[in-house]
Amino acid sequence: MERKRVAGEVMKGMVVEVTGSTYMVITDGGKVFRCRTFPGTKTENDFSSLVAVGDRVVLKETETGTEFFEAVITLVERRRSALTRKRDLRRNRSKEKVQVIAANIDQLVVVVSAFDPPLSTRLIDRYLVFAESEQLKTVIVVNKMDLEESQETRELMEPYRILDYRILYTSAEEQSGMKALRKVLAGKLSALSGHSGVGKSTLINQIFGEELLRTGETNEKTGKGLHTTSSAIMLALPRGGYIIDTPGIREFNLSGITRENLRFYFKEFLPHMPECAYSSCTHTVEPECGIQKAVKSGHIDPERYESYLAIYESIDRDS
């Protein structure tokens, strides 16, 4: 016999979808509620975004006659991890400087394409810097290998293989590499993120074996991906675990990274930093820099070092 619902009942649950100011929450008992916040909603977090997909929340049921149960979120519990980025305040009038894309994730899955749009190692590096700062496990998925199955693609990824980052090569269209991807995702809460148009939605449709998400193509004029996912959504995997599909991004503005701490998040720098003449060495222009010596001797990949310099210079502009 189904238990009678009681208006005002307090429950705990997880946010599985965010659309504007509406939040879909599945409770620990398996019920789905359409929720909202109110001026009295409390949070145990310091980030600007009040509620994000993956958040654990306390909710209170309200009277409703609609398709889904309705409730208000009274408390957002402390996050154990979060994928965040700085908002571009020039394009976004929100008072929140930091956007929480996904909360409480076990691993970050960075999706890039071998071609259409072109593979962006600079974007990979920005994600890896953030993941290292948050101590998040990272998986790099190179999709669309059916369009550009070349030695050059694998050579571009070689520095990441040497650094022991997990790399998967897939083709959602040809369904290659899907078994390995399913294995990596199983039993974990993973956030998939990357440029628009790299094929995240197509990959997810292949993982589930059905058309769950709308897919799009690359803009022929700009070469950039077209947005198909407009809001973050969490999906339960058939064999356990969850994936969060995040909106496609144009760029990833780093949150919580400063010029002073950036050097610690290029992990190949760490063995060579004691060789610097200055403890506060920025590894940019200082003499007797251990990092620059390691680049010249081939112990640090030159492209990764150039990426470090580019991020270093961009940090003040992103602020």
C-alpha positions as CSV (number, residue, x, y, z in Angstrom):
1,M,0.0,0.0,0.0
2,E,1.5,3.4,-1.0
3,R,2.2,5.7,1.9
4,K,0.1,8.8,1.9
5,R,1.9,12.0,1.1
6,V,2.1,14.6,3.8
7,A,2.4,18.3,2.9
8,G,5.3,19.8,4.7
9,E,7.3,16.5,5.0
10,V,11.1,17.0,5.1
11,M,13.3,14.7,2.9
12,K,16.8,14.5,1.5
13,G,17.7,14.0,-2.1
14,M,20.0,14.8,-5.1
15,V,19.5,17.5,-7.8
16,V,19.4,15.7,-11.2
17,E,18.5,18.7,-13.4
18,V,18.7,22.4,-13.4
19,T,16.6,24.5,-15.8
20,G,16.6,28.2,-14.9
21,S,15.2,28.5,-11.4
22,T,13.6,25.1,-11.4
23,Y,15.4,22.1,-9.9
24,M,14.4,18.4,-10.4
25,V,15.3,16.4,-7.3
26,I,15.1,12.7,-6.7
27,T,14.8,11.8,-3.0
28,D,16.5,9.0,-1.2
29,G,13.2,7.2,-1.4
30,G,13.1,7.4,-5.2
31,K,10.4,10.1,-5.6
32,V,10.9,13.0,-8.1
33,F,10.1,16.5,-7.1
34,R,10.1,19.8,-9.1
35,C,11.6,22.2,-6.7
36,R,12.4,25.9,-6.2
37,T,14.5,27.8,-3.7
38,F,13.2,30.7,-1.5
39,P,14.8,33.6,0.4
40,G,15.3,31.3,3.4
41,T,17.2,28.6,1.5
42,K,20.5,28.0,3.3
43,T,23.8,26.6,2.0
44,E,26.8,25.0,3.5
45,N,29.0,26.1,0.5
46,D,31.1,29.1,-0.3
47,F,30.5,29.1,-4.0
48,S,28.3,31.7,-5.6
49,S,25.9,29.2,-7.3
50,L,23.3,28.2,-4.8
51,V,22.2,25.0,-6.4
52,A,23.8,22.8,-9.0
53,V,23.3,19.3,-10.5
54,G,24.8,16.7,-8.2
55,D,24.0,18.7,-5.0
56,R,22.7,16.9,-2.0
57,V,19.7,18.9,-0.6
58,V,17.1,19.0,2.1
59,L,13.6,19.7,0.7
60,K,10.2,20.3,2.1
61,E,7.1,19.1,0.3
62,T,4.3,21.6,-0.6
63,E,0.7,21.2,-1.8
64,T,0.5,20.6,-5.6
65,G,-1.8,19.2,-8.2
66,T,0.7,19.0,-11.1
67,E,2.3,16.0,-12.8
68,F,5.4,16.0,-10.5
69,F,5.4,16.4,-6.7
70,E,6.6,19.9,-5.8
71,A,8.8,21.1,-2.9
72,V,11.1,23.9,-1.8
73,I,14.8,23.4,-1.1
74,T,15.6,24.5,2.4
75,L,19.3,23.5,2.6
76,V,22.1,22.7,0.2
77,E,24.6,20.4,1.9
78,R,28.4,20.9,1.7
79,R,29.9,19.7,-1.6
80,R,32.8,17.3,-1.5
81,S,33.8,18.4,-5.0
82,A,32.7,20.8,-7.7
83,L,33.3,21.6,-11.4
84,T,33.3,25.4,-11.5
85,R,34.2,28.2,-13.9
86,K,34.3,31.9,-13.7
87,R,31.5,33.7,-15.4
88,D,32.2,36.1,-18.2
89,L,30.7,39.2,-16.6
90,R,30.9,41.0,-20.0
91,R,28.4,38.6,-21.4
92,N,26.5,37.6,-18.2
93,R,24.8,40.1,-15.9
94,S,24.5,37.7,-13.1
95,K,26.0,38.8,-9.8
96,E,27.5,35.4,-9.3
97,K,31.2,35.5,-10.3
98,V,31.6,31.7,-10.1
99,Q,29.3,29.2,-11.8
100,V,29.1,25.7,-10.4
101,I,28.6,23.4,-13.3
102,A,28.4,20.1,-11.4
103,A,28.7,19.1,-7.8
104,N,29.9,16.0,-5.9
105,I,31.6,14.4,-8.9
106,D,34.1,11.5,-8.7
107,Q,35.8,12.2,-12.0
108,L,35.9,14.8,-14.8
109,V,35.6,13.4,-18.3
110,V,37.0,16.0,-20.8
111,V,35.6,15.4,-24.3
112,V,37.4,16.7,-27.3
113,S,37.1,15.9,-31.0
114,A,39.9,14.7,-33.3
115,F,38.3,17.0,-36.0
116,D,35.3,19.2,-36.5
117,P,35.9,21.1,-34.3
118,P,39.7,20.7,-34.3
119,L,41.4,19.1,-31.3
120,S,42.2,21.7,-28.7
121,T,45.0,20.8,-26.3
122,R,44.9,24.3,-24.7
123,L,41.3,23.5,-23.6
124,I,42.5,20.1,-22.2
125,D,45.2,21.9,-20.3
126,R,42.8,24.3,-18.7
127,Y,40.6,21.5,-17.6
128,L,43.6,19.5,-16.2
129,V,44.8,22.6,-14.2
130,F,41.4,22.8,-12.6
131,A,41.1,19.1,-12.0
132,E,44.6,19.0,-10.3
133,S,43.6,21.9,-8.1
134,E,40.5,20.0,-7.0
135,Q,42.3,16.7,-6.9
136,L,39.7,15.3,-9.3
137,K,40.5,12.2,-11.3
138,T,40.4,13.0,-15.1
139,V,39.7,11.0,-18.2
140,I,40.3,12.5,-21.6
141,V,38.0,11.3,-24.4
142,V,39.1,12.0,-28.0
143,N,35.9,11.6,-30.0
144,K,35.2,11.6,-33.8
145,M,38.2,9.4,-34.6
146,D,36.3,8.3,-37.7
147,L,36.9,11.8,-39.1
148,E,40.6,12.1,-38.2
149,E,42.2,8.7,-37.4
150,S,45.8,9.9,-37.9
151,Q,49.2,9.5,-36.2
152,E,49.2,13.3,-35.7
153,T,46.1,13.0,-33.4
154,R,47.8,10.4,-31.2
155,E,51.1,12.4,-31.2
156,L,49.2,15.4,-29.9
157,M,48.0,13.3,-27.0
158,E,51.3,11.7,-26.2
159,P,52.4,14.2,-23.5
160,Y,49.2,13.4,-21.6
161,R,49.8,9.6,-21.9
162,I,53.4,10.2,-20.5
163,L,51.9,12.1,-17.6
164,D,49.6,9.0,-16.9
165,Y,46.3,10.7,-17.7
166,R,43.7,8.2,-18.9
167,I,43.0,8.7,-22.7
168,L,40.2,7.0,-24.6
169,Y,39.8,7.2,-28.4
170,T,36.2,6.9,-29.5
171,S,33.9,7.3,-32.5
172,A,30.3,7.7,-31.4
173,E,29.1,7.4,-35.0
174,E,31.0,4.1,-35.5
175,Q,30.4,2.9,-31.9
176,S,34.1,2.3,-31.4
177,G,35.7,2.7,-28.0
178,M,32.3,2.6,-26.3
179,K,33.1,-0.6,-24.2
180,A,36.1,1.1,-22.6
181,L,34.1,4.3,-22.0
182,R,31.3,2.4,-20.3
183,K,33.8,0.6,-18.1
184,V,35.4,3.9,-17.0
185,L,32.1,5.4,-16.1
186,A,30.6,2.4,-14.3
187,G,29.9,3.0,-10.6
188,K,31.0,6.6,-10.6
189,L,29.5,10.0,-10.7
190,S,31.2,11.6,-13.8
191,A,30.8,15.0,-15.3
192,L,31.3,15.2,-19.1
193,S,32.5,18.6,-20.3
194,G,34.0,20.1,-23.4
195,H,33.5,22.4,-26.4
196,S,30.2,22.6,-28.1
197,G,30.0,20.2,-31.0
198,V,32.6,17.6,-29.8
199,G,29.9,14.9,-29.7
200,K,29.1,14.6,-26.0
201,S,25.4,14.0,-26.6
202,T,26.0,11.5,-29.3
203,L,28.4,9.6,-27.0
204,I,25.7,9.5,-24.2
205,N,23.1,8.3,-26.7
206,Q,25.4,5.4,-27.6
207,I,26.1,4.6,-24.0
208,F,22.4,4.2,-23.3
209,G,21.6,2.7,-26.7
210,E,18.8,5.2,-27.3
211,E,18.2,8.8,-28.4
212,L,18.1,10.5,-25.0
213,L,19.7,13.8,-25.9
214,R,19.4,16.0,-29.0
215,T,22.6,16.2,-31.1
216,G,23.9,19.0,-33.4
217,E,26.5,19.7,-36.0
218,T,29.4,22.1,-36.3
219,N,28.7,25.6,-37.7
220,E,30.2,25.5,-41.2
221,K,31.1,29.2,-41.2
222,T,32.8,29.4,-37.8
223,G,34.0,25.9,-37.3
224,K,32.7,25.9,-33.8
225,G,30.2,23.6,-32.3
226,L,26.5,24.4,-32.0
227,H,25.0,24.3,-28.5
228,T,22.7,21.3,-28.1
229,T,22.7,20.9,-24.3
230,S,21.3,24.0,-22.7
231,S,21.3,22.9,-19.1
232,A,23.1,20.4,-17.0
233,I,21.3,17.0,-16.5
234,M,22.2,13.9,-14.6
235,L,21.5,10.4,-16.0
236,A,21.6,7.1,-14.2
237,L,23.7,4.5,-15.9
238,P,22.2,1.1,-16.5
239,R,25.0,-0.7,-14.6
240,G,25.3,1.8,-11.7
241,G,26.7,5.3,-11.4
242,Y,25.7,8.6,-13.0
243,I,26.8,10.9,-15.7
244,I,26.2,14.6,-15.8
245,D,26.0,16.1,-19.2
246,T,27.1,19.7,-19.0
247,P,26.3,22.5,-21.5
248,G,28.9,22.9,-24.3
249,I,31.3,25.7,-23.7
250,R,33.2,28.2,-25.8
251,E,36.0,28.6,-23.3
252,F,36.7,27.5,-19.8
253,N,37.6,30.3,-17.5
254,L,39.5,29.0,-14.5
255,S,38.0,29.5,-11.0
256,G,40.2,29.6,-7.9
257,I,43.5,29.6,-9.9
258,T,46.0,32.4,-9.3
259,R,49.3,33.2,-11.0
260,E,50.9,32.2,-7.7
261,N,49.5,28.7,-7.5
262,L,49.2,27.8,-11.2
263,R,52.7,26.2,-11.3
264,F,51.6,23.5,-8.8
265,Y,48.9,22.2,-11.1
266,F,51.2,21.3,-14.0
267,K,52.3,18.1,-12.3
268,E,55.4,17.6,-14.5
269,F,56.8,20.9,-13.1
270,L,56.9,19.5,-9.5
271,P,60.2,17.5,-9.7
272,H,62.0,20.4,-11.3
273,M,60.8,23.3,-9.1
274,P,63.5,22.7,-6.4
275,E,66.1,23.5,-9.1
276,C,64.9,27.1,-9.5
277,A,67.1,29.8,-8.0
278,Y,64.1,31.5,-6.5
279,S,61.5,29.9,-4.4
280,S,58.9,32.3,-5.8
281,C,59.9,31.6,-9.4
282,T,57.0,32.1,-11.8
283,H,58.9,30.1,-14.5
284,T,58.4,32.8,-17.0
285,V,61.4,35.2,-17.2
286,E,63.5,34.4,-14.1
287,P,67.2,33.4,-14.6
288,E,68.3,29.9,-13.4
289,C,64.7,28.6,-13.7
290,G,64.5,24.8,-13.3
291,I,61.4,24.5,-15.4
292,Q,62.9,26.4,-18.4
293,K,65.9,24.1,-18.1
294,A,63.7,21.1,-18.1
295,V,61.9,22.3,-21.2
296,K,65.3,22.8,-23.0
297,S,66.5,19.4,-22.0
298,G,63.3,17.7,-23.2
299,H,62.0,16.6,-19.8
300,I,59.0,18.9,-20.1
301,D,56.9,19.1,-23.3
302,P,57.4,22.5,-25.0
303,E,53.7,22.8,-25.9
304,R,52.6,22.1,-22.3
305,Y,55.0,24.9,-21.2
306,E,53.6,27.3,-23.8
307,S,50.2,26.4,-22.5
308,Y,51.3,27.2,-19.0
309,L,52.5,30.6,-20.2
310,A,49.3,31.3,-22.0
311,I,47.2,30.4,-19.0
312,Y,49.5,32.5,-16.8
313,E,49.0,35.5,-19.0
314,S,45.2,35.0,-19.2
315,I,44.6,34.8,-15.4
316,D,44.4,38.5,-14.8
317,R,42.2,39.0,-17.9
318,D,39.8,36.3,-16.7
319,S,39.4,38.0,-13.3
